[in-house]
Amino acid sequence: MNVQLLRPRVSDLVFQLYGRPVHPELFDILAARRIERADFRLAVQITRTGHVISWENRDVFLTEITAANDQPLPEKRRLLHRRLCQEQSTALSCAHGVRYQASFQVEVLRPEIFVHIHDEILMDGAKRGLLHRFEPTRYCGLSPLGLVTAEARPGCLFLASFHTFPDECTVVKTQSLIEIPS
């Protein structure tokens, strides 16, 4: 396996939010999907380190990123920078009344529970969202997974991501809510 394609350790991951686009050439994009609605555009990308999600309407642009802490990313208009560990949540008021909320957690599981959760994520990803299966790792030959789902409702967008790390029996989960005023 190419060293460039190996995922970083979970302890090296950070969660970031930008109030601007971030150049896609900064990431190893493995899967992508775009959604356009009358009131917003959404770009979802699964990367080697997690995901890049860009949301924009006519007034606001937000980019959510999970990346390795040592990955060179811009600091200009970075609204959040948090190490992914344990369970955390945050909320921000953005321009034009847009509100952004996020929670993220790192779950280290017993191997038998990890395998069960991994299989559930794989089955869910086959039905909805954007799913990427990495090359299998040493642990039981399981493939690390990246799954991002998006659910739009009037006045809001709910995003969820699940990234598995079989060698560490760990699942990184993020949930984000973007509320748009009427």
C-alpha positions as MATLAB code, in Angstrom:
seq = 'MNVQLLRPRVSDLVFQLYGRPVHPELFDILAARRIERADFRLAVQITRTGHVISWENRDVFLTEITAANDQPLPEKRRLLHRRLCQEQSTALSCAHGVRYQASFQVEVLRPEIFVHIHDEILMDGAKRGLLHRFEPTRYCGLSPLGLVTAEARPGCLFLASFHTFPDECTVVKTQSLIEIPS';
ca = [
       0.000    0.000    0.000;
       1.263    3.462   -0.845;
       2.412    5.295    2.307;
       0.652    8.426    1.036;
      -2.703    6.619    1.313;
      -2.335    5.500    4.922;
      -4.673    7.167    7.345;
      -3.153    9.113   10.227;
      -3.655    7.987   13.804;
      -6.864    9.245   15.390;
      -4.851   11.200   17.968;
      -3.407   13.257   15.088;
      -6.797   14.437   13.757;
      -8.324   17.902   14.053;
     -11.766   19.314   13.277;
     -11.784   22.694   11.543;
     -14.364   25.100   10.184;
     -13.644   27.876    7.713;
     -15.780   30.792    6.601;
     -14.483   30.392    3.036;
     -13.653   27.792    0.396;
     -10.458   25.783    0.907;
      -8.554   24.657   -2.179;
      -9.315   21.008   -3.025;
      -5.736   20.363   -4.152;
      -4.739   20.447   -0.460;
      -6.482   17.077    0.050;
      -6.322   13.492   -1.180;
      -9.952   13.297   -2.377;
     -11.125    9.685   -2.580;
     -14.879   10.139   -3.157;
     -17.029   13.188   -3.891;
     -20.633   14.233   -4.382;
     -22.331   17.556   -5.048;
     -25.891   18.533   -4.195;
     -27.545   21.664   -5.514;
     -30.838   22.983   -4.193;
     -32.629   26.232   -4.857;
     -31.346   27.715   -1.574;
     -27.870   26.130   -1.144;
     -25.028   24.103   -2.662;
     -23.250   21.296   -0.871;
     -19.999   19.533   -1.788;
     -19.052   16.421    0.184;
     -15.610   14.884   -0.181;
     -14.138   11.931    1.667;
     -10.405   12.300    2.088;
      -7.586   10.169    3.398;
      -7.864   11.947    6.759;
     -11.660   12.249    7.011;
     -13.777   14.688    5.053;
     -14.182   18.130    3.534;
     -17.745   19.467    3.414;
     -18.469   22.810    1.768;
     -21.850   24.491    2.099;
     -22.859   27.769    0.560;
     -25.910   29.888    0.004;
     -26.029   33.331   -1.564;
     -24.634   34.970    1.602;
     -22.417   32.496    3.487;
     -19.737   29.905    2.673;
     -18.684   27.302    5.258;
     -16.089   24.536    4.922;
     -15.860   21.787    7.535;
     -12.710   19.667    7.550;
     -11.346   16.711    9.460;
      -7.634   16.522    8.743;
      -4.301   15.553   10.203;
      -2.966   18.171   12.600;
       0.273   18.465   10.616;
      -1.511   18.957    7.288;
      -0.734   22.462    6.047;
      -4.028   24.332    5.856;
      -4.671   28.070    5.749;
      -5.377   30.067    8.872;
      -7.230   32.863    7.082;
     -10.918   32.863    8.089;
     -10.562   29.696   10.144;
     -13.460   29.825   12.598;
     -12.766   26.618   14.555;
      -9.756   24.420   15.219;
     -10.211   21.558   17.687;
      -8.307   18.353   18.247;
     -10.582   15.334   17.738;
     -10.675   13.621   21.094;
     -13.349   12.403   23.471;
     -16.672   14.199   22.949;
     -17.026   17.904   22.196;
     -19.611   20.298   20.846;
     -19.575   23.864   19.639;
     -21.852   26.460   18.068;
     -21.230   29.591   16.037;
     -23.394   32.397   14.772;
     -22.382   33.238   11.226;
     -23.233   36.145    8.943;
     -26.812   36.769    7.798;
     -28.351   34.814   10.694;
     -26.889   31.446    9.688;
     -26.141   29.289   12.738;
     -23.666   26.390   12.745;
     -23.549   23.690   15.411;
     -21.239   20.689   15.570;
     -20.519   17.806   17.870;
     -17.823   15.229   17.437;
     -16.659   12.236   19.361;
     -13.975    9.599   19.280;
     -15.124    6.159   20.409;
     -12.586    3.461   21.203;
     -14.423    0.133   21.221;
     -13.784   -3.444   22.187;
     -12.842   -5.414   19.035;
     -16.095   -7.393   18.831;
     -18.193   -4.238   19.207;
     -16.020   -2.396   16.693;
     -16.632   -5.123   14.083;
     -20.406   -4.884   14.680;
     -20.446   -1.064   14.389;
     -18.188   -1.221   11.324;
     -20.657   -3.592    9.617;
     -23.607   -1.329   10.515;
     -21.846    1.691    8.984;
     -21.095   -0.336    5.860;
     -24.754   -1.421    5.508;
     -26.032    2.112    6.139;
     -23.578    3.533    3.600;
     -24.862    1.112    0.965;
     -28.331    2.703    1.337;
     -27.546    6.402    1.704;
     -24.834    9.003    1.783;
     -21.331    8.957    0.362;
     -19.311    5.900    1.385;
     -15.656    5.131    0.727;
     -13.923    1.851    1.593;
     -10.174    2.114    2.031;
      -7.772   -0.751    1.445;
      -8.006   -3.345    4.247;
      -5.738   -2.909    7.239;
      -4.039   -5.465    9.441;
      -6.880   -5.787   11.963;
      -9.036   -8.671   10.774;
      -8.637   -7.431    7.213;
     -11.296   -4.751    7.792;
     -11.317   -1.787    5.453;
     -11.359    1.626    7.107;
     -14.579    3.386    6.122;
     -15.613    6.966    5.540;
     -19.345    7.737    5.407;
     -20.971   11.166    5.165;
     -24.735   11.659    5.087;
     -26.707   14.865    4.510;
     -30.362   15.482    5.288;
     -31.992   18.741    4.238;
     -35.157   20.022    5.856;
     -36.785   23.424    5.555;
     -34.466   25.911    7.233;
     -31.684   23.477    8.088;
     -29.174   20.913    6.896;
     -28.033   17.995    9.074;
     -24.691   16.339    8.296;
     -23.243   13.219    9.889;
     -19.932   11.485    9.299;
     -18.465    8.210   10.479;
     -14.799    7.356    9.965;
     -13.512    3.969   11.127;
      -9.949    3.154   12.133;
      -9.755   -0.660   12.442;
      -6.135   -0.739   13.647;
      -7.229    1.357   16.646;
     -10.769   -0.115   17.015;
     -11.962    3.486   16.871;
     -14.862    5.324   15.250;
     -14.745    9.094   14.768;
     -18.240   10.597   14.521;
     -19.219   14.140   13.648;
     -22.646   15.757   13.459;
     -23.247   19.231   12.138;
     -26.356   21.340   11.846;
     -26.576   24.426    9.645;
     -29.631   26.530   10.386;
     -30.704   29.029    7.762;
     -33.123   31.845    8.658;
     -36.305   32.063    6.596;
];
